[in-house]
Amino acid sequence: MVVNQAKTEVISFQRNGNFEPIDVDVSEHVTLRSVNRVKALGIWLDYNLNWRIHTKETRNQILKLINGLKIIRRKLNEKQSLTV
């Protein structure tokens, strides 16, 4: 089995709420890094299995989109005022 070390991450879910990083040795030259959050199928999971990180990341994406729409609206208003 070939493991892409750059793309593969390990997450350990904890009940006690303390993140304890672990590294997994797949082979002699490959060690997988431990992370405290991971995105899988569009859903953010953290080591506590709560929704905080998912709602925070989704909120940030929505804010970026809203700011982009505001910029587009300003540009359209500038073009309309030039043609009038």
MOPAC internal coordinates of N, CA, C and O (Angstrom, degrees):
PM7 1SCF
backbone

  N    0.0000 0     0.00 0     0.00 0    0    0    0
  C    1.4490 1     0.00 0     0.00 0    1    0    0
  C    1.5281 1   108.64 1     0.00 0    2    1    0
  O    1.2310 1   121.01 1   -44.91 1    3    2    1
  N    1.3188 1   115.66 1   135.09 1    3    2    1
  C    1.4498 1   121.53 1   178.71 1    5    3    2
  C    1.5295 1   107.87 1  -101.60 1    6    5    3
  O    1.2310 1   120.60 1   -53.09 1    7    6    5
  N    1.3280 1   116.46 1   126.91 1    7    6    5
  C    1.4583 1   122.16 1  -179.93 1    9    7    6
  C    1.5212 1   108.51 1  -114.55 1   10    9    7
  O    1.2310 1   121.00 1   -55.12 1   11   10    9
  N    1.3339 1   115.70 1   124.88 1   11   10    9
  C    1.4589 1   120.03 1   175.96 1   13   11   10
  C    1.5254 1   107.80 1   -82.96 1   14   13   11
  O    1.2310 1   120.94 1   -74.17 1   15   14   13
  N    1.3113 1   115.80 1   105.83 1   15   14   13
  C    1.4521 1   121.70 1  -174.72 1   17   15   14
  C    1.5274 1   112.27 1   -63.28 1   18   17   15
  O    1.2310 1   119.79 1   149.49 1   19   18   17
  N    1.3083 1   118.01 1   -30.51 1   19   18   17
  C    1.4640 1   121.56 1  -179.17 1   21   19   18
  C    1.5323 1   112.08 1   -71.77 1   22   21   19
  O    1.2310 1   119.98 1   152.69 1   23   22   21
  N    1.3331 1   117.64 1   -27.31 1   23   22   21
  C    1.4594 1   121.22 1  -175.77 1   25   23   22
  C    1.5292 1   113.84 1  -103.32 1   26   25   23
  O    1.2310 1   119.70 1   164.84 1   27   26   25
  N    1.3098 1   118.17 1   -15.16 1   27   26   25
  C    1.4531 1   121.32 1  -173.90 1   29   27   26
  C    1.5224 1   110.54 1   -97.09 1   30   29   27
  O    1.2310 1   121.21 1   -49.23 1   31   30   29
  N    1.3367 1   115.29 1   130.77 1   31   30   29
  C    1.4525 1   121.50 1  -179.55 1   33   31   30
  C    1.5221 1   109.79 1  -128.96 1   34   33   31
  O    1.2310 1   120.83 1   -23.68 1   35   34   33
  N    1.3299 1   116.01 1   156.32 1   35   34   33
  C    1.4600 1   122.44 1   178.90 1   37   35   34
  C    1.5148 1   107.37 1  -117.64 1   38   37   35
  O    1.2310 1   120.45 1   -45.84 1   39   38   37
  N    1.3406 1   116.74 1   134.16 1   39   38   37
  C    1.4595 1   120.64 1   174.91 1   41   39   38
  C    1.5172 1   107.39 1  -128.78 1   42   41   39
  O    1.2310 1   121.47 1   -41.33 1   43   42   41
  N    1.3152 1   114.79 1   138.67 1   43   42   41
  C    1.4560 1   121.43 1   178.70 1   45   43   42
  C    1.5221 1   107.84 1  -116.72 1   46   45   43
  O    1.2310 1   120.41 1   -58.68 1   47   46   45
  N    1.3184 1   116.83 1   121.32 1   47   46   45
  C    1.4582 1   121.29 1  -179.27 1   49   47   46
  C    1.5230 1   108.89 1   -85.81 1   50   49   47
  O    1.2310 1   120.70 1   -49.85 1   51   50   49
  N    1.3434 1   116.26 1   130.15 1   51   50   49
  C    1.4586 1   122.21 1  -174.88 1   53   51   50
  C    1.5240 1   110.70 1  -118.61 1   54   53   51
  O    1.2310 1   120.54 1   -39.50 1   55   54   53
  N    1.3109 1   116.58 1   140.50 1   55   54   53
  C    1.4614 1   120.86 1   175.42 1   57   55   54
  C    1.5213 1   111.92 1   -83.64 1   58   57   55
  O    1.2310 1   120.09 1   148.69 1   59   58   57
  N    1.3039 1   117.44 1   -31.31 1   59   58   57
  C    1.4575 1   120.42 1  -173.67 1   61   59   58
  C    1.5251 1   113.37 1   -79.11 1   62   61   59
  O    1.2310 1   119.23 1   171.25 1   63   62   61
  N    1.3054 1   119.07 1    -8.75 1   63   62   61
  C    1.4525 1   122.48 1   176.99 1   65   63   62
  C    1.5114 1   114.87 1    86.36 1   66   65   63
  O    1.2310 1   119.49 1  -175.18 1   67   66   65
  N    1.3091 1   118.58 1     4.82 1   67   66   65
  C    1.4637 1   121.81 1   178.64 1   69   67   66
  C    1.5132 1   109.77 1  -104.07 1   70   69   67
  O    1.2310 1   120.92 1   -53.33 1   71   70   69
  N    1.3278 1   115.85 1   126.67 1   71   70   69
  C    1.4579 1   120.30 1   178.66 1   73   71   70
  C    1.5178 1   109.10 1   -81.36 1   74   73   71
  O    1.2310 1   121.03 1   -57.70 1   75   74   73
  N    1.3059 1   115.64 1   122.30 1   75   74   73
  C    1.4580 1   121.55 1   177.70 1   77   75   74
  C    1.5220 1   108.20 1  -121.55 1   78   77   75
  O    1.2310 1   120.26 1   -74.86 1   79   78   77
  N    1.3318 1   117.11 1   105.14 1   79   78   77
  C    1.4687 1   119.40 1  -177.99 1   81   79   78
  C    1.5291 1   111.66 1   -66.30 1   82   81   79
  O    1.2310 1   121.63 1   -40.94 1   83   82   81
  N    1.3236 1   114.49 1   139.06 1   83   82   81
  C    1.4617 1   120.98 1   175.47 1   85   83   82
  C    1.5204 1   107.86 1  -129.20 1   86   85   83
  O    1.2310 1   120.52 1   -34.96 1   87   86   85
  N    1.2853 1   116.62 1   145.04 1   87   86   85
  C    1.4536 1   121.45 1   174.65 1   89   87   86
  C    1.5193 1   108.36 1  -113.19 1   90   89   87
  O    1.2310 1   120.85 1   -43.35 1   91   90   89
  N    1.3174 1   115.98 1   136.65 1   91   90   89
  C    1.4552 1   121.39 1  -177.20 1   93   91   90
  C    1.5214 1   108.63 1  -110.38 1   94   93   91
  O    1.2310 1   120.71 1   -57.78 1   95   94   93
  N    1.3091 1   116.24 1   122.22 1   95   94   93
  C    1.4617 1   121.70 1   176.37 1   97   95   94
  C    1.5219 1   108.61 1   -87.49 1   98   97   95
  O    1.2310 1   121.08 1   -68.34 1   99   98   97
  N    1.3274 1   115.54 1   111.66 1   99   98   97
  C    1.4618 1   120.61 1   179.34 1  101   99   98
  C    1.5239 1   110.23 1   -83.83 1  102  101   99
  O    1.2310 1   121.32 1   137.73 1  103  102  101
  N    1.2971 1   115.09 1   -42.27 1  103  102  101
  C    1.4643 1   120.46 1   177.10 1  105  103  102
  C    1.5225 1   107.86 1  -146.89 1  106  105  103
  O    1.2310 1   121.12 1     8.07 1  107  106  105
  N    1.2912 1   115.45 1  -171.93 1  107  106  105
  C    1.4542 1   120.55 1  -177.26 1  109  107  106
  C    1.5272 1   112.63 1   -62.03 1  110  109  107
  O    1.2310 1   120.45 1   146.41 1  111  110  109
  N    1.3269 1   116.74 1   -33.59 1  111  110  109
  C    1.4626 1   121.12 1  -174.94 1  113  111  110
  C    1.5310 1   113.63 1  -110.63 1  114  113  111
  O    1.2310 1   120.17 1   177.76 1  115  114  113
  N    1.3245 1   117.27 1    -2.24 1  115  114  113
  C    1.4643 1   120.31 1  -175.46 1  117  115  114
  C    1.5301 1   109.83 1  -120.29 1  118  117  115
  O    1.2310 1   121.24 1   -59.78 1  119  118  117
  N    1.3453 1   115.24 1   120.22 1  119  118  117
  C    1.4593 1   121.99 1   173.99 1  121  119  118
  C    1.5176 1   107.73 1  -124.24 1  122  121  119
  O    1.2310 1   120.90 1   -52.48 1  123  122  121
  N    1.3205 1   115.89 1   127.52 1  123  122  121
  C    1.4623 1   120.77 1  -179.79 1  125  123  122
  C    1.5182 1   109.38 1   -88.50 1  126  125  123
  O    1.2310 1   121.07 1   -41.69 1  127  126  125
  N    1.3286 1   115.56 1   138.31 1  127  126  125
  C    1.4552 1   120.30 1  -177.56 1  129  127  126
  C    1.5237 1   111.05 1   -87.10 1  130  129  127
  O    1.2310 1   121.33 1   -29.69 1  131  130  129
  N    1.2953 1   115.07 1   150.31 1  131  130  129
  C    1.4526 1   122.17 1   179.50 1  133  131  130
  C    1.5250 1   109.49 1   -95.59 1  134  133  131
  O    1.2310 1   120.51 1   -40.55 1  135  134  133
  N    1.3256 1   116.62 1   139.45 1  135  134  133
  C    1.4630 1   122.34 1   179.20 1  137  135  134
  C    1.5237 1   108.88 1  -127.56 1  138  137  135
  O    1.2310 1   120.96 1   -20.92 1  139  138  137
  N    1.3435 1   115.76 1   159.08 1  139  138  137
  C    1.4629 1   118.51 1   178.60 1  141  139  138
  C    1.5249 1   113.00 1   -97.26 1  142  141  139
  O    1.2310 1   120.66 1   172.73 1  143  142  141
  N    1.3426 1   116.34 1    -7.27 1  143  142  141
  C    1.4711 1   120.86 1   174.37 1  145  143  142
  C    1.5167 1   108.78 1  -150.45 1  146  145  143
  O    1.2310 1   121.44 1   -27.83 1  147  146  145
  N    1.3365 1   114.84 1   152.17 1  147  146  145
  C    1.4550 1   120.32 1  -178.26 1  149  147  146
  C    1.5295 1   108.39 1  -149.00 1  150  149  147
  O    1.2310 1   121.12 1   -31.64 1  151  150  149
  N    1.3302 1   115.46 1   148.36 1  151  150  149
  C    1.4618 1   120.24 1   176.92 1  153  151  150
  C    1.5257 1   107.78 1  -104.65 1  154  153  151
  O    1.2310 1   121.09 1   -58.79 1  155  154  153
  N    1.3326 1   115.53 1   121.21 1  155  154  153
  C    1.4595 1   121.46 1  -179.80 1  157  155  154
  C    1.5253 1   108.94 1  -130.38 1  158  157  155
  O    1.2310 1   121.14 1   -59.16 1  159  158  157
  N    1.3241 1   115.42 1   120.84 1  159  158  157
  C    1.4624 1   122.07 1   179.36 1  161  159  158
  C    1.5322 1   112.46 1    54.08 1  162  161  159
  O    1.2310 1   120.56 1  -141.81 1  163  162  161
  N    1.3338 1   116.53 1    38.19 1  163  162  161
  C    1.4489 1   121.68 1   176.26 1  165  163  162
  C    1.5141 1   114.87 1    83.28 1  166  165  163
  O    1.2310 1   119.86 1  -178.24 1  167  166  165
  N    1.3216 1   117.88 1     1.76 1  167  166  165
  C    1.4613 1   121.50 1  -179.77 1  169  167  166
  C    1.5178 1   108.72 1  -116.51 1  170  169  167
  O    1.2310 1   120.74 1   -50.90 1  171  170  169
  N    1.3327 1   116.18 1   129.10 1  171  170  169
  C    1.4544 1   121.38 1   177.90 1  173  171  170
  C    1.5177 1   109.09 1   -83.83 1  174  173  171
  O    1.2310 1   120.78 1   -50.55 1  175  174  173
  N    1.3187 1   116.12 1   129.45 1  175  174  173
  C    1.4596 1   122.37 1   175.66 1  177  175  174
  C    1.5200 1   108.59 1  -119.04 1  178  177  175
  O    1.2310 1   120.61 1   -40.14 1  179  178  177
  N    1.3316 1   116.44 1   139.86 1  179  178  177
  C    1.4549 1   119.04 1   173.50 1  181  179  178
  C    1.5219 1   108.89 1  -118.31 1  182  181  179
  O    1.2310 1   120.91 1    -3.77 1  183  182  181
  N    1.3150 1   115.86 1   176.23 1  183  182  181
  C    1.4623 1   120.03 1  -173.41 1  185  183  182
  C    1.5257 1   112.73 1   -66.46 1  186  185  183
  O    1.2310 1   119.44 1   161.95 1  187  186  185
  N    1.3437 1   118.67 1   -18.05 1  187  186  185
  C    1.4648 1   122.08 1   177.17 1  189  187  186
  C    1.5282 1   113.45 1   -90.88 1  190  189  187
  O    1.2310 1   120.37 1   172.11 1  191  190  189
  N    1.3138 1   116.90 1    -7.89 1  191  190  189
  C    1.4670 1   123.03 1  -176.24 1  193  191  190
  C    1.5332 1   112.24 1    56.09 1  194  193  191
  O    1.2310 1   120.83 1  -133.34 1  195  194  193
  N    1.3372 1   116.02 1    46.66 1  195  194  193
  C    1.4547 1   119.09 1   173.07 1  197  195  194
  C    1.5297 1   108.60 1  -115.47 1  198  197  195
  O    1.2310 1   120.29 1    -3.94 1  199  198  197
  N    1.3230 1   117.05 1   176.06 1  199  198  197
  C    1.4613 1   121.85 1  -172.54 1  201  199  198
  C    1.5223 1   113.43 1   -95.52 1  202  201  199
  O    1.2310 1   119.42 1  -178.45 1  203  202  201
  N    1.3376 1   118.71 1     1.55 1  203  202  201
  C    1.4636 1   120.72 1  -175.36 1  205  203  202
  C    1.5266 1   112.47 1   -57.98 1  206  205  203
  O    1.2310 1   119.90 1   129.39 1  207  206  205
  N    1.3080 1   117.80 1   -50.61 1  207  206  205
  C    1.4661 1   120.60 1  -176.29 1  209  207  206
  C    1.5288 1   110.58 1   -66.54 1  210  209  207
  O    1.2310 1   120.20 1   143.30 1  211  210  209
  N    1.3431 1   117.22 1   -36.70 1  211  210  209
  C    1.4654 1   120.08 1   179.77 1  213  211  210
  C    1.5268 1   110.51 1   -66.03 1  214  213  211
  O    1.2310 1   120.08 1   135.11 1  215  214  213
  N    1.3258 1   117.46 1   -44.89 1  215  214  213
  C    1.4630 1   119.63 1  -179.79 1  217  215  214
  C    1.5253 1   110.53 1   -67.56 1  218  217  215
  O    1.2310 1   119.80 1   143.29 1  219  218  217
  N    1.3324 1   117.99 1   -36.71 1  219  218  217
  C    1.4662 1   121.06 1   178.84 1  221  219  218
  C    1.5268 1   111.21 1   -64.85 1  222  221  219
  O    1.2310 1   120.13 1   133.43 1  223  222  221
  N    1.3291 1   117.36 1   -46.57 1  223  222  221
  C    1.4654 1   121.16 1  -179.89 1  225  223  222
  C    1.5284 1   111.48 1   -66.65 1  226  225  223
  O    1.2310 1   120.22 1   140.33 1  227  226  225
  N    1.3294 1   117.19 1   -39.67 1  227  226  225
  C    1.4671 1   120.91 1   178.48 1  229  227  226
  C    1.5227 1   110.10 1   -65.44 1  230  229  227
  O    1.2310 1   120.56 1   138.13 1  231  230  229
  N    1.3290 1   116.53 1   -41.87 1  231  230  229
  C    1.4659 1   121.27 1   177.44 1  233  231  230
  C    1.5257 1   110.52 1   -60.34 1  234  233  231
  O    1.2310 1   119.97 1   136.22 1  235  234  233
  N    1.3224 1   117.66 1   -43.78 1  235  234  233
  C    1.4625 1   121.15 1   179.69 1  237  235  234
  C    1.5274 1   111.63 1   -62.75 1  238  237  235
  O    1.2310 1   120.25 1   140.34 1  239  238  237
  N    1.3272 1   117.13 1   -39.66 1  239  238  237
  C    1.4645 1   120.79 1   177.39 1  241  239  238
  C    1.5276 1   110.80 1   -63.61 1  242  241  239
  O    1.2310 1   120.51 1   136.73 1  243  242  241
  N    1.3246 1   116.63 1   -43.27 1  243  242  241
  C    1.4649 1   120.73 1  -179.52 1  245  243  242
  C    1.5271 1   110.36 1   -64.59 1  246  245  243
  O    1.2310 1   120.28 1   138.43 1  247  246  245
  N    1.3360 1   117.07 1   -41.57 1  247  246  245
  C    1.4666 1   120.30 1   179.05 1  249  247  246
  C    1.5264 1   111.33 1   -62.75 1  250  249  247
  O    1.2310 1   119.97 1   141.04 1  251  250  249
  N    1.3223 1   117.66 1   -38.96 1  251  250  249
  C    1.4679 1   120.84 1   177.07 1  253  251  250
  C    1.5273 1   110.46 1   -62.55 1  254  253  251
  O    1.2310 1   120.46 1   137.07 1  255  254  253
  N    1.3259 1   116.73 1   -42.93 1  255  254  253
  C    1.4634 1   120.30 1   179.11 1  257  255  254
  C    1.5268 1   111.29 1   -64.78 1  258  257  255
  O    1.2310 1   120.20 1   137.66 1  259  258  257
  N    1.3162 1   117.22 1   -42.34 1  259  258  257
  C    1.4659 1   120.88 1   179.32 1  261  259  258
  C    1.5255 1   110.42 1   -62.99 1  262  261  259
  O    1.2310 1   120.47 1   136.55 1  263  262  261
  N    1.3290 1   116.71 1   -43.45 1  263  262  261
  C    1.4652 1   119.49 1   178.24 1  265  263  262
  C    1.5269 1   111.41 1   -63.25 1  266  265  263
  O    1.2310 1   120.13 1   142.52 1  267  266  265
  N    1.3209 1   117.36 1   -37.48 1  267  266  265
  C    1.4642 1   120.60 1   175.79 1  269  267  266
  C    1.5145 1   111.68 1   -62.91 1  270  269  267
  O    1.2310 1   120.50 1   138.43 1  271  270  269
  N    1.3271 1   116.65 1   -41.57 1  271  270  269
  C    1.4634 1   120.48 1   177.79 1  273  271  270
  C    1.5304 1   111.27 1   -65.05 1  274  273  271
  O    1.2310 1   120.11 1   143.19 1  275  274  273
  N    1.3394 1   117.39 1   -36.81 1  275  274  273
  C    1.4661 1   120.35 1   177.50 1  277  275  274
  C    1.5235 1   110.94 1   -63.67 1  278  277  275
  O    1.2310 1   120.25 1   139.60 1  279  278  277
  N    1.3179 1   117.13 1   -40.40 1  279  278  277
  C    1.4700 1   121.35 1   178.48 1  281  279  278
  C    1.5257 1   110.23 1   -63.96 1  282  281  279
  O    1.2310 1   120.56 1   135.51 1  283  282  281
  N    1.3182 1   116.53 1   -44.49 1  283  282  281
  C    1.4715 1   120.81 1   178.69 1  285  283  282
  C    1.5228 1   110.03 1   -61.79 1  286  285  283
  O    1.2310 1   120.39 1   137.99 1  287  286  285
  N    1.3334 1   116.85 1   -42.01 1  287  286  285
  C    1.4669 1   120.40 1  -179.86 1  289  287  286
  C    1.5255 1   110.69 1   -62.12 1  290  289  287
  O    1.2310 1   120.11 1   136.81 1  291  290  289
  N    1.3411 1   117.40 1   -43.19 1  291  290  289
  C    1.4669 1   120.82 1   178.70 1  293  291  290
  C    1.5240 1   111.05 1   -62.10 1  294  293  291
  O    1.2310 1   120.61 1   137.46 1  295  294  293
  N    1.3276 1   116.45 1   -42.54 1  295  294  293
  C    1.4723 1   119.85 1   179.98 1  297  295  294
  C    1.5206 1   110.68 1   -64.56 1  298  297  295
  O    1.2310 1   120.57 1   138.81 1  299  298  297
  N    1.3331 1   116.52 1   -41.19 1  299  298  297
  C    1.4662 1   119.20 1   178.51 1  301  299  298
  C    1.5247 1   111.02 1   -64.83 1  302  301  299
  O    1.2310 1   120.21 1   140.58 1  303  302  301
  N    1.3190 1   117.20 1   -39.42 1  303  302  301
  C    1.4642 1   120.45 1   178.62 1  305  303  302
  C    1.5209 1   110.81 1   -65.21 1  306  305  303
  O    1.2310 1   119.59 1   142.91 1  307  306  305
  N    1.3278 1   118.38 1   -37.09 1  307  306  305
  C    1.4617 1   121.30 1   177.44 1  309  307  306
  C    1.5234 1   110.86 1   -64.42 1  310  309  307
  O    1.2310 1   120.15 1   137.26 1  311  310  309
  N    1.3288 1   117.31 1   -42.74 1  311  310  309
  C    1.4711 1   120.86 1   179.97 1  313  311  310
  C    1.5220 1   110.38 1   -66.78 1  314  313  311
  O    1.2310 1   119.93 1   140.61 1  315  314  313
  N    1.3265 1   117.73 1   -39.39 1  315  314  313
  C    1.4538 1   120.29 1   179.81 1  317  315  314
  C    1.5204 1   110.64 1   -66.43 1  318  317  315
  O    1.2310 1   119.41 1   142.27 1  319  318  317
  N    1.3219 1   118.74 1   -37.73 1  319  318  317
  C    1.4712 1   119.90 1  -178.97 1  321  319  318
  C    1.5398 1   110.64 1   -71.49 1  322  321  319
  O    1.2310 1   119.83 1   153.80 1  323  322  321
  N    1.3275 1   117.94 1   -26.20 1  323  322  321
  C    1.4679 1   120.72 1   177.42 1  325  323  322
  C    1.5241 1   111.19 1   -72.88 1  326  325  323
  O    1.2310 1   120.04 1   146.99 1  327  326  325
  N    1.3201 1   117.52 1   -33.01 1  327  326  325
  C    1.4683 1   120.12 1  -176.97 1  329  327  326
  C    1.5053 1   112.26 1   -82.57 1  330  329  327
  O    1.2310 1   119.04 1   163.38 1  331  330  329
  N    1.3099 1   119.44 1   -16.62 1  331  330  329
  C    1.4799 1   121.82 1  -176.01 1  333  331  330
  C    1.4863 1   110.90 1   -82.68 1  334  333  331
  O    1.2310 1   120.10 1   180.00 1  335  334  333

